[in-house]
Amino acid sequence: MRKIKISIITVCLLAVCGYIRLNMLNAYSLRPKEFSVLSLSEIYTVGLVMGVAGYPVSPEASREHMLLMGNHTKNDTIVMNSTFIHKSQVVSKAKTQACTKKGITRLRWSMDAYTLHPNWNSYVETRTSLALAGGKVDCRTGTPVITVPVNYPPKATATFVSIGGVKVLSVQEGLFNVLEERRWYTPYTAMYL
């Protein structure tokens, strides 16, 4: 019982320290050349923690993020498997629109879709939007294919949890763009069939 208590206290302390450090990293200037190897290692570690901790919420987005660390070349296309994304109303409408006109339709969600909410319909859109943000549906061949450029913008903040309009958990996505610029991450395109 004592070991369990110590483990719980240790995990809580690490979570609090990690949260504090994340807030400090979020305040960094985003000039890639100004980051030390130690700072880059911290950001990389935050990325690992996000990938693992985020898996239960959005396995697709976690997989996409973790593959940035993988052994592939820039601009490779990696085929992903997920039946869940097809439950999204945004994806369904975009597939219908793209296939009706035999063309390409961009996937667009409201900013609110990226924040976790305690109901199923919102969860479907949150989980899907986290994975497919910036993506498009291509139905020029008659079969809808979703492609998503997996990279991070130089200046953007993602808020995952807010309570009463107050941002509780946010990540400066530009930190991960710094890892791309310094070649610690390799961007690619995710393809969902």
C-alpha positions as CSV (number, residue, x, y, z in Angstrom):
1,M,0.0,0.0,0.0
2,R,2.9,2.4,0.8
3,K,4.4,1.8,-2.7
4,I,1.1,2.7,-4.3
5,K,0.8,5.9,-2.3
6,I,4.4,6.9,-3.2
7,S,3.8,6.1,-6.9
8,I,0.6,8.2,-6.9
9,I,2.4,11.1,-5.2
10,T,5.3,10.8,-7.6
11,V,3.1,10.8,-10.7
12,C,1.1,13.8,-9.4
13,L,4.4,15.7,-8.7
14,L,5.7,14.9,-12.1
15,A,2.4,16.0,-13.7
16,V,2.5,19.3,-11.8
17,C,6.2,19.9,-12.7
18,G,5.5,19.0,-16.3
19,Y,2.5,21.4,-16.4
20,I,4.6,24.2,-15.0
21,R,7.4,23.5,-17.4
22,L,5.0,23.4,-20.3
23,N,3.7,26.8,-19.4
24,M,7.3,28.1,-19.3
25,L,8.0,26.5,-22.7
26,N,4.8,28.0,-24.1
27,A,6.3,31.5,-23.4
28,Y,9.5,30.9,-25.3
29,S,10.5,32.9,-28.3
30,L,10.0,30.7,-31.4
31,R,13.3,31.3,-33.2
32,P,14.7,27.8,-33.9
33,K,18.4,28.8,-33.6
34,E,17.9,30.2,-30.1
35,F,16.9,26.8,-28.6
36,S,19.6,24.8,-26.8
37,V,19.8,21.0,-27.0
38,L,18.4,20.9,-23.5
39,S,15.3,22.9,-24.5
40,L,14.8,20.9,-27.7
41,S,15.0,17.7,-25.5
42,E,12.4,19.1,-23.2
43,I,10.1,19.9,-26.1
44,Y,10.7,16.4,-27.6
45,T,9.8,14.9,-24.2
46,V,6.6,17.0,-24.0
47,G,5.8,15.6,-27.5
48,L,6.3,12.0,-26.2
49,V,4.1,12.7,-23.2
50,M,1.4,14.3,-25.3
51,G,1.5,11.3,-27.7
52,V,1.2,8.8,-24.9
53,A,-1.2,10.7,-22.7
54,G,-3.4,11.8,-25.6
55,Y,-3.8,8.3,-27.0
56,P,-7.0,7.5,-25.0
57,V,-8.5,10.8,-26.2
58,S,-7.5,10.7,-29.9
59,P,-5.5,7.7,-31.0
60,E,-5.3,9.0,-34.5
61,A,-3.8,12.3,-33.5
62,S,-1.4,10.6,-31.1
63,R,-0.2,8.2,-33.8
64,E,0.2,11.1,-36.3
65,H,2.3,13.0,-33.7
66,M,4.5,10.1,-32.7
67,L,5.2,9.3,-36.4
68,L,6.8,12.7,-36.7
69,M,9.6,11.1,-34.7
70,G,9.8,8.1,-37.0
71,N,12.3,7.0,-39.6
72,H,10.9,8.3,-42.9
73,T,11.8,11.0,-45.3
74,K,10.2,14.5,-45.5
75,N,6.9,14.5,-47.5
76,D,6.4,10.7,-47.4
77,T,2.8,9.6,-47.4
78,I,1.9,7.2,-44.6
79,V,-1.4,5.2,-44.8
80,M,-3.4,5.3,-41.5
81,N,-6.2,3.1,-40.5
82,S,-9.2,4.4,-38.6
83,T,-12.9,3.7,-39.0
84,F,-13.7,6.1,-36.2
85,I,-13.1,9.3,-38.3
86,H,-15.9,8.3,-40.6
87,K,-18.4,8.9,-37.7
88,S,-17.7,12.7,-37.9
89,Q,-20.4,14.8,-39.4
90,V,-17.8,17.1,-40.9
91,V,-16.0,14.2,-42.6
92,S,-19.3,12.8,-43.8
93,K,-20.4,16.1,-45.3
94,A,-17.0,16.7,-46.9
95,K,-17.0,13.2,-48.5
96,T,-20.5,13.7,-49.9
97,Q,-19.6,17.1,-51.3
98,A,-16.3,15.9,-52.8
99,C,-17.8,12.8,-54.4
100,T,-20.8,14.7,-55.7
101,K,-18.6,17.1,-57.6
102,K,-15.8,14.5,-58.2
103,G,-13.3,16.9,-56.7
104,I,-11.5,18.0,-53.5
105,T,-13.2,19.4,-50.3
106,R,-11.3,20.9,-47.4
107,L,-12.1,19.7,-43.9
108,R,-13.1,22.5,-41.6
109,W,-14.1,22.6,-38.0
110,S,-15.1,25.4,-35.7
111,M,-12.3,26.4,-33.2
112,D,-14.6,25.0,-30.4
113,A,-14.3,21.5,-31.9
114,Y,-10.7,21.1,-30.8
115,T,-11.6,21.5,-27.1
116,L,-12.8,18.4,-25.1
117,H,-16.4,18.4,-24.1
118,P,-18.3,15.9,-21.9
119,N,-20.7,14.6,-24.6
120,W,-20.4,11.9,-27.3
121,N,-21.1,14.1,-30.4
122,S,-18.6,16.7,-29.3
123,Y,-16.1,13.9,-28.6
124,V,-16.4,12.5,-32.1
125,E,-15.7,15.9,-33.6
126,T,-12.9,16.7,-31.2
127,R,-11.1,13.4,-31.7
128,T,-11.5,13.6,-35.5
129,S,-10.6,17.3,-35.8
130,L,-7.4,16.8,-33.8
131,A,-6.3,14.2,-36.3
132,L,-7.6,15.7,-39.5
133,A,-7.1,19.4,-39.0
134,G,-5.8,20.9,-42.3
135,G,-6.9,17.9,-44.2
136,K,-8.9,17.4,-47.4
137,V,-11.1,14.8,-49.0
138,D,-10.2,13.9,-52.6
139,C,-12.8,12.1,-54.5
140,R,-11.6,12.7,-58.1
141,T,-11.3,8.9,-58.6
142,G,-14.8,8.2,-57.2
143,T,-13.4,6.8,-53.9
144,P,-12.9,9.3,-51.1
145,V,-9.4,9.6,-49.8
146,I,-8.5,11.9,-46.9
147,T,-5.0,13.4,-46.8
148,V,-3.6,15.5,-44.0
149,P,-0.3,17.3,-43.9
150,V,1.3,16.3,-40.6
151,N,3.4,19.2,-39.5
152,Y,3.1,22.1,-37.0
153,P,2.6,25.8,-37.8
154,P,5.2,28.2,-36.6
155,K,2.7,30.2,-34.5
156,A,-0.4,28.5,-33.2
157,T,-1.7,27.6,-29.8
158,A,-3.9,24.5,-29.3
159,T,-6.2,24.6,-26.2
160,F,-7.3,21.1,-25.2
161,V,-9.0,21.8,-21.9
162,S,-10.8,25.0,-20.8
163,I,-13.0,25.5,-17.8
164,G,-15.5,28.3,-17.8
165,G,-13.7,29.9,-20.8
166,V,-10.4,29.8,-19.0
167,K,-7.6,27.9,-20.8
168,V,-6.4,25.1,-18.5
169,L,-4.3,23.0,-20.9
170,S,-2.8,24.7,-23.9
171,V,0.2,23.9,-26.1
172,Q,2.2,26.3,-28.2
173,E,2.3,24.3,-31.4
174,G,5.2,26.4,-32.7
175,L,7.4,24.6,-30.2
176,F,7.0,21.4,-32.3
177,N,7.6,23.5,-35.5
178,V,11.0,24.3,-34.0
179,L,11.7,20.6,-33.8
180,E,10.8,20.3,-37.5
181,E,13.1,23.2,-38.3
182,R,15.9,21.6,-36.4
183,R,15.2,18.3,-38.0
184,W,14.2,16.4,-34.8
185,Y,10.7,15.8,-36.4
186,T,10.1,14.9,-40.0
187,P,6.8,16.1,-41.5
188,Y,4.8,13.8,-43.7
189,T,1.3,13.3,-45.2
190,A,-1.2,11.0,-43.5
191,M,-3.7,9.2,-45.8
192,Y,-6.9,7.8,-44.5
193,L,-8.9,5.5,-46.8
